[in-house]
Amino acid sequence: MTKIMGILNVTPDSFSDGGNYIDLEQAVRHAKQLVADGADAIDVGGESTRPGAAFVSAAEEIERVVPVIRRLKRELDVLVSIDTYKPDVAEAAVHAGADIINDVWGSKWGDCSMVNVAAHYDVPIILMHNRLEPHGPDMLAEVRADLEDSIRLAKQAGVSENQIWLDPGIGFMKTHQENLFLMRHLSITTDFGYPVLLGTSRKSMIGLTLGLPADQRVEGTIATVCYGIQQGCEWMRVHDVKAVKRAAVMMDAMLETELTGGE
C-alpha cells in the first residue's frame, strides 16, 4: 500500500507553510494532526530548499529540528524523517530519534559524507536527484546517471541495499517542461528497484500548470500522486495528508483488486 509522508517545516520561509510551525507546540500539534489524517511518517525540515531561500547554519538547523523530533518520538508512534543535506544535522537528528535521512542533494553536497552517517547508524537514506547545472538535451539519461552516482556513493560508504531510497527530485534544477516530462517517465527512478519517494506537493510545476497559488494546489497534487502510484512510487511526501491519503487508498484498491470468481 502507498505510504504517506507528511511535511513538517519548522522554518520561517518555506514556500508554502513558512512560519506556521516555528513554535514547538504548534509543530507538535500539526504533526499529531498529520498522523490523525493518515501520515505514515513525518518529514521534519529546518531549512527551506525553495530557490533563493536563506542559508541556515548546521547549528541553527539542529536547534530548530532536534526538539521537535524528540517530542514526536516521545508522543507519537510514527516514523520520523529528517529533511537535511548537512551530515551534522542528520547525525543530531538520528541521535534525537529520527528514523530516516532525507537528503535533497543525494549525498553530493560538500564532502559527500551524508552516506557515512546513514551507514554508521544503519538508517534508510533517501537520495534525491538534484544538480547544480541545468540539464542538456537528454535529461532522462542525466537523471539516471546522477542517481547512479548517488547510489554508488551510498554503497561505497557501506549503506545496505535495503536502506537506499530514491526521489526523482521534481522541482529541483528542472524547468516546468522538464518536470512534466520527468513525471511521464518516473520509471527512470522506479526501475532501479529501490523504494521511491515522490515529492510534488504544491510545487511550482502544479502552480504554473493550473495558474494557482501554493495554498490552492491540492487537486493538482492529488493528480501527480495518483500518476506516481500508477508508475510504481511507494511513498508520497505531501502537505495535505488527509486528501492525498484518501486518493492513494482509492488508487491502491483499483490497481490491486483481482477478480476471484463469484459475481
C-alpha positions in Angstrom: 0.0 0.0 0.0 1.1 3.5 -0.8 2.7 5.3 2.2 2.2 9.0 3.0 5.0 11.2 4.4 3.6 14.4 6.0 5.6 17.6 5.7 6.5 19.5 8.8 8.6 22.6 8.0 9.9 24.3 11.2 11.1 27.2 9.1 10.2 30.9 8.6 10.5 30.9 4.8 9.3 27.6 3.2 7.4 28.4 0.0 4.0 27.0 1.2 3.9 27.0 5.0 6.9 29.1 6.1 6.4 30.4 9.7 3.4 28.3 10.5 5.1 25.8 12.8 8.2 27.5 14.2 6.8 27.3 17.7 7.4 23.8 19.2 3.9 23.3 20.4 2.5 24.4 17.1 4.8 21.9 15.3 3.8 19.0 17.6 0.1 19.8 17.2 0.4 19.9 13.4 2.4 16.6 13.4 -0.3 14.9 15.5 -3.0 16.2 13.1 -0.9 14.8 10.1 -0.8 11.4 11.8 -4.5 11.5 12.6 -5.1 12.3 8.9 -3.2 9.2 7.9 0.5 10.0 7.7 2.8 7.0 8.0 5.9 9.3 8.5 6.6 12.9 9.4 9.4 14.7 7.5 10.9 17.4 9.7 12.8 20.2 7.9 14.7 23.1 9.4 15.9 24.9 6.3 13.8 25.9 3.3 15.0 24.4 -0.1 13.0 26.8 -2.2 15.0 28.9 -4.7 16.6 31.9 -3.1 16.0 30.7 0.5 18.4 31.9 3.1 21.2 29.6 4.2 20.9 28.2 7.7 23.9 27.0 9.6 24.0 23.5 10.9 23.9 24.7 14.5 20.7 26.7 13.9 19.1 23.9 11.9 19.8 21.5 14.8 18.3 23.9 17.2 15.1 24.0 15.1 14.6 20.3 14.4 16.0 18.3 17.4 13.4 19.5 20.0 10.6 18.7 17.5 12.0 15.2 16.7 12.4 14.4 20.4 8.8 15.3 21.1 7.4 13.4 18.1 9.3 10.2 19.1 8.1 10.6 22.7 4.4 11.4 21.9 3.7 9.6 18.6 4.1 6.1 17.2 5.3 7.3 13.7 8.4 7.2 11.6 10.3 10.5 11.6 12.4 11.7 8.7 15.0 14.5 8.9 15.0 16.6 5.7 18.6 17.9 5.5 21.7 17.8 3.4 24.0 18.5 6.3 25.7 15.5 7.9 26.0 17.2 11.3 22.2 17.9 11.3 21.4 14.3 10.2 23.5 12.9 13.0 22.0 15.1 15.6 18.5 14.2 14.3 19.2 10.5 14.4 20.5 10.8 18.0 17.2 12.5 18.8 15.2 9.6 17.3 14.9 10.3 13.6 14.4 7.0 11.6 15.2 8.2 8.1 17.5 10.7 6.4 16.0 12.6 3.5 18.8 14.3 1.6 17.8 16.7 -1.2 21.3 16.6 -2.6 21.6 12.8 -2.8 24.7 13.0 -0.6 26.6 15.1 -3.2 26.7 18.3 -1.2 30.0 19.4 0.3 32.3 16.4 1.1 29.6 13.8 0.1 29.7 12.4 3.7 26.0 12.1 4.4 26.1 8.5 3.3 28.6 7.9 6.0 26.0 8.9 8.6 23.4 6.6 7.1 25.9 3.7 7.0 27.1 4.3 10.6 23.7 4.4 12.1 22.1 1.9 9.7 19.2 4.1 8.8 17.4 4.5 5.4 18.6 7.4 3.3 16.5 9.0 0.6 18.8 10.0 -2.3 17.0 12.8 -4.2 18.0 13.8 -7.7 19.5 17.3 -7.8 22.3 19.1 -9.6 24.0 22.5 -9.9 23.9 22.7 -13.7 20.9 22.8 -16.0 20.1 19.7 -18.0 21.3 19.1 -21.5 19.2 17.6 -24.4 18.9 14.1 -22.8 17.6 14.9 -19.4 16.4 11.4 -18.6 19.8 9.9 -19.2 21.3 12.6 -17.0 18.8 12.0 -14.2 19.6 8.3 -14.3 23.4 8.9 -14.3 23.1 11.3 -11.4 21.1 8.8 -9.4 23.6 6.1 -10.2 26.3 8.3 -8.8 24.4 8.8 -5.5 23.7 5.1 -5.3 27.4 4.3 -5.8 28.4 6.7 -3.1 26.0 5.1 -0.7 27.2 1.6 -1.4 30.8 2.6 -1.2 30.1 4.0 2.3 28.5 0.7 3.4 24.8 1.7 3.2 22.8 -1.6 2.9 20.8 -2.2 -0.2 17.6 -2.3 1.8 18.4 1.2 3.3 18.5 3.0 -0.1 15.5 5.0 -1.3 15.3 7.3 -4.3 13.5 10.5 -5.2 13.3 11.9 -8.7 13.6 15.5 -7.4 10.6 17.1 -9.0 11.1 20.9 -8.9 14.9 20.8 -8.3 17.0 22.3 -11.1 14.4 21.4 -13.7 12.3 23.7 -15.9 8.5 23.4 -15.9 8.5 21.3 -19.1 11.3 19.1 -17.7 9.3 18.5 -14.5 6.2 17.4 -16.5 8.3 15.2 -18.8 10.0 13.6 -15.8 6.6 12.8 -14.3 5.8 10.9 -17.5 9.0 8.9 -17.1 9.2 8.1 -13.4 10.3 4.6 -14.4 13.8 6.3 -14.7 13.7 6.2 -10.9 11.5 3.2 -10.1 13.4 0.9 -12.5 16.4 0.9 -10.0 14.3 -1.4 -7.8 14.6 0.8 -4.6 11.6 2.4 -2.8 10.8 5.7 -4.4 9.5 8.8 -2.6 7.7 11.3 -4.8 7.6 14.9 -3.6 5.3 17.0 -5.8 3.2 18.6 -3.1 2.1 22.2 -4.0 5.1 22.7 -6.2 5.6 25.2 -9.0 5.0 22.6 -11.6 1.4 22.4 -10.4 1.1 26.2 -9.9 2.4 27.0 -13.3 0.1 24.4 -15.0 -3.0 25.5 -13.2 -2.2 29.1 -12.6 -2.8 28.8 -8.8 -1.0 29.9 -5.7 0.6 27.4 -3.3 -2.4 27.1 -1.0 -4.8 26.1 -3.8 -2.8 23.2 -5.4 -4.3 20.2 -3.6 -6.2 18.9 -6.6 -3.1 19.2 -8.8 -1.0 17.5 -6.1 -3.5 14.6 -6.0 -3.3 14.2 -9.8 0.5 13.8 -9.5 0.3 11.4 -6.6 -2.2 9.1 -8.4 0.0 9.2 -11.5 3.1 8.4 -9.4 1.3 5.5 -7.7 0.4 4.1 -11.1 4.1 4.2 -12.1 5.3 2.4 -9.0 6.3 5.1 -6.5 5.7 3.8 -3.0 5.9 6.9 -0.8 4.3 10.4 -1.3 5.7 13.4 0.6 2.8 15.9 0.9 1.3 18.8 2.9 -2.4 17.8 2.5 -2.3 14.4 4.1 -6.0 13.7 4.5 -7.0 14.3 0.9 -3.9 12.6 -0.5 -4.4 9.6 1.7 -7.9 9.1 0.5 -6.8 9.3 -3.1 -4.0 6.9 -2.5 -6.2 4.3 -0.9 -8.6 4.5 -3.8 -5.7 4.2 -6.3 -4.3 1.2 -4.5 -7.7 -0.5 -4.4 -8.1 -0.1 -8.2 -4.6 -1.2 -9.0 -4.5 -4.2 -6.7 -8.0 -5.8 -6.9 -8.3 -9.0 -8.8 -11.5 -10.9 -9.7 -11.5 -14.3 -8.0 -14.9 -15.6 -9.1 -18.4 -15.1 -7.9 -20.4 -12.2 -9.4 
